[in-house]
Amino acid sequence: MPQLNPAPWFAILTFSWLIFLTVLPSKVMSHTYPNEPTPQSTEKPKTEAWSWPWQ
């Protein structure tokens, strides 16, 4: 029964994982986002107290 022979299937599994681990990370890491985040200042914005009309 050829299904029980693990030799060719293990080789296919090993080579496919080697391809995934060598080719795909470089393609994923080279992806650039269209909108880069801009650094914001560390100062907190000044908040004003609300003027409630019933107080």
C-alpha positions as CSV (number, residue, x, y, z in Angstrom):
1,M,0.0,0.0,0.0
2,P,1.7,3.2,-1.1
3,Q,-0.2,5.4,1.4
4,L,1.7,3.8,4.3
5,N,5.2,4.6,2.9
6,P,6.2,7.8,4.7
7,A,9.3,8.5,2.7
8,P,8.0,10.6,-0.2
9,W,5.3,12.3,1.9
10,F,7.8,13.3,4.6
11,A,10.2,14.7,2.0
12,I,7.3,16.7,0.5
13,L,6.3,18.0,3.9
14,T,9.9,18.9,4.7
15,F,10.6,20.7,1.5
16,S,7.3,22.6,1.6
17,W,8.1,23.8,5.1
18,L,11.5,24.9,4.0
19,I,10.0,26.9,1.2
20,F,7.5,28.4,3.6
21,L,10.1,29.3,6.1
22,T,12.6,30.8,3.6
23,V,10.5,32.5,0.9
24,L,7.4,33.8,2.7
25,P,8.9,35.7,5.6
26,S,11.0,37.9,3.3
27,K,7.9,38.6,1.2
28,V,5.8,39.5,4.2
29,M,8.5,41.7,5.8
30,S,9.0,43.6,2.6
31,H,5.3,44.6,2.5
32,T,4.9,48.4,3.0
33,Y,1.8,50.0,4.4
34,P,0.4,52.9,2.4
35,N,-0.2,55.1,5.5
36,E,2.8,55.2,7.8
37,P,1.9,56.3,11.4
38,T,3.2,59.7,12.3
39,P,4.8,60.2,15.7
40,Q,2.8,62.2,18.1
41,S,4.0,64.6,20.8
42,T,4.3,63.4,24.3
43,E,2.4,66.4,25.7
44,K,-1.1,65.7,26.8
45,P,-3.7,67.9,25.2
46,K,-5.2,70.5,27.6
47,T,-8.8,69.7,28.4
48,E,-11.3,72.3,29.4
49,A,-14.0,71.9,31.9
50,W,-17.5,71.6,30.5
51,S,-19.8,74.5,31.2
52,W,-23.1,72.8,32.1
53,P,-26.1,75.0,31.5
54,W,-28.0,73.7,34.6
55,Q,-25.3,74.4,37.1
